Amino acid sequence: EDQVTQSPEALRLQEGESSSLNCSYTVSGLRGLFWYRQDPGKGPEFLFTLYSAGEEKEKERLKATLTKKESFLHITAPKPEDSATYLCAVQGRDDKIIFGKGTRLHILP
Amino acid sequence: DVKVTQSSRYLVKRTGEKVFLECVQDMDHENMFWYRQDPGLGLRLIYFSYDVKMKEKGDIPEGYSVSREKKERFSLILESASTNQTSMYLCASSLPRTGLDEQFFGPGTRLTVL
């Protein structure tokens, strides 16, 4: 059965303290892995799509990487405005998109 | 900028009522999706559509139906609302490729069924 597991569920960091969020997945024929950011009371906002193992993408303080079993979202020197829930989703051969439950990130000033 | 709008931010309905949630996107996307989001369960796909008048069941279609009469509009219908349908409902759209590209989400409708 296809599934996505994100860890940790919640993470509190001091401003400037770099860390990584994990997304482990099991899917038949990965077609794409997506990262989204969601602020409280709002819809998710797209960040990255990764298509194959070894691929990396960057946007400001965020960098997403992909292996055959997991993806990491690295946050370098985070700021309070990076506080949000980060969602990972995968799409398999059957085109079905499965979301993880998210990691709630809180950056303390 | 792609814009996905949903008809209401907050909605309160009574058990047994018929409920319509409307979603409109302005970027000519062919793919549209309805999700519900619940604490501890994450986002779950209810229905999706890859074209006008086309619909496919997602993971949790029971108790819901959809309508797509125009390309830009995708409606979610709760035929007879129940308390377990209290949730945040999110609509999304994506580019023509079979849903592989990023999805653009609306702001969500928080539905409470009393």
Chai-1 contact restraints between the chains, C-beta under 6 A:
chainA,res_idxA,chainB,res_idxB,connection_type,confidence,min_distance_angstrom,max_distance_angstrom,comment,restraint_id
A,R31,B,L100,contact,1.0,0.0,6.0,A-B,restraint_1
A,G32,B,L100,contact,1.0,0.0,6.0,A-B,restraint_2
A,K42,B,P107,contact,1.0,0.0,6.0,A-B,restraint_3
A,G43,B,L90,contact,1.0,0.0,6.0,A-B,restraint_4
A,G43,B,F105,contact,1.0,0.0,6.0,A-B,restraint_5
A,G43,B,G106,contact,1.0,0.0,6.0,A-B,restraint_6
A,G43,B,P107,contact,1.0,0.0,6.0,A-B,restraint_7
A,G43,B,G108,contact,1.0,0.0,6.0,A-B,restraint_8
A,P44,B,F105,contact,1.0,0.0,6.0,A-B,restraint_9
A,F46,B,E102,contact,1.0,0.0,6.0,A-B,restraint_10
A,T49,B,E102,contact,1.0,0.0,6.0,A-B,restraint_11
A,D95,B,T98,contact,1.0,0.0,6.0,A-B,restraint_12
A,D95,B,G99,contact,1.0,0.0,6.0,A-B,restraint_13
A,F99,B,G42,contact,1.0,0.0,6.0,A-B,restraint_14
A,F99,B,L43,contact,1.0,0.0,6.0,A-B,restraint_15
A,K101,B,G42,contact,1.0,0.0,6.0,A-B,restraint_16
